[in-house]
Amino acid sequence: MRKFLLLIYIIISSQLLADNSYFSEDSYQLDRREWESVKQAKKWLNHNVTSMRGRDGRITFLYGATMPSVICSPLKITDIQLEAGEELKSIQAGDTARWNFSTDVSGTGKNEIVHIIVKPLDLGLSTNLIIFTNKRTYNLKLVSKKYVWTPIVNFTYNSSLKNSLINYKKYKMKKANRYKKLNSFEKSPQSKVDINNLNFNYDIDGDVKWKPIRVYNDGIKTFIQMPKSITVQEAPVLVVLDSSSNKNLVNYRLKGDKYIVDKLFDSAMLLLGVGDNQESVMIHRVDKNSNYHTSNSLKLLEGDSDEY
C-alpha cells in the first residue's frame, strides 16, 4: 500500500513540477514599453475571429487574423493541414514531453498537402506550436480536453480570398461582354434586315417534320427559319461541314423560330436525336453568283418584320 501511495505521489509531484516549478524565480520586472508589447500581443491572441466549418467536418481559420486554438484529446489525433503545394521546413512546440507530433503527406505535385499530426498524452494541457514553411509561419495554441476535439484543422488565406474575388469579377465581366456581343446584332440599328441584300440561294434536303422553311444570308450572317413548332419542341443541333465533309461546331443562337448563325457557310447539317433514331437535314448554298435575290424573297418575307 505504501509503495502504491508513493507512486501516486511521484506522478502528481512530477506533473506539478512540469507545470509550475522552474530553477529561477519570475522576478524580472517589465517596463512600460514591454507591458505595451504584452498588451498588443494579448489583443492578437484574444482577437475574436470565428472559425468556419468546411467539408469533411474540418475547422478552417483565417490565417494571421488571430492565434487559433486547436482542441486536442488523448487517444485521438488532430490533423493540421497546410495549403496545397506548401513545403514544411520545421516545427517547434513549447511542450514536447507531453505532446506527440508527426508529419505525413497526401496528394502529389502541386496538390500535395502536408499534414501535422498532433496527439496529447494527458488532459488539461496547454502549449503552443510554431510551423515553418516555404510560404509563411503558423502560430497555434494547443489545448487538450477529455471529450471534445477538432479532428481536422486547415486555413484560408487573404491572398486566396482576393484571388477568388478577382477571378469572380473577371468571370462576370467576361460573361457580360460575351452576352453583349451575342446581342449586339439584335440591338444595333443596322440589324434590321435589308431585303435588297438577302441571298436565298440554298438547297434544303431532308424528310422531317421540322424541315426549315427557308435559309438566307445578308452577306454577314446566315438565317435558318424553322416551322413555328420548333418553339415548343427540342431544337436540332447545327453543325457546319468543311470541304472534307467534317462536322464543325459554329456559333449560333435560336431566336423564336430562327437560327442566327454568325457566319456564312457552304454546307451545314441540322441533327436531332442519336443513333438509329437520328434525323437530319442538309443545307447547301448554291450558285453564289446567281441574281436570284429579292424578286422571290419579298413574298417569302411578307409579314416577317422581326429584327435580328
C-alpha angles and dihedrals in degrees: 000000000000090000091052093050090047090053091051090049092051092050094049093044093049091052092049090049091051090052105036114011124088134163093247135041122251091247102135111117116218117222126223095271092048092050089050089054090050090049093052091046090052090052089056093043092051097037106141101234113151119223121230131227114235134183119309088027093285120157113230124203127193103244115243097006094104142333103285118224111222113200114214135176135204115258089023132083130223119212115213108194126201127209116287109270093016115135121220116228102176144318130225126193131191093222117033095160097069099027128067120211130187137158136223138167137224130192127020138257115350090355095056112126125198116220123201108202114208127191127171120213096208145023128264095027126148128185141136133252128204119198120196119200138164090262108036149340121257122208113195136175116221123202130173126220132175105232107016133059142150107246098193128025128181139154143241120210135218090232090055091050091048092048091048090052092047092049091048092052090048090050092050092048092048091049092048092049092049091050090048092052093047091052100037091089093054094044101043119098090233092058094089110110113254106213092206092062099049123114117200096177098129133123116216117200125183141097102228134119092240096053111148117261094216143344124210142154136212095213092271109044134029122228124202113191114204132192114279089250089074089079092065101037139057110291119230120241118251121220128174121225121222126210090280092051091250115153116241131183117242136191111260141139135205115234112181105308096341134089111215111202118195094222145030120262138184098214135014141162134218111210129192125179130357140264119356091348095057117124123200143185124200121215121194129180109223138195097002091195096051119125091218096127134119102352091082094024099066092067091045092053096039107132091010100118100152119136119226 
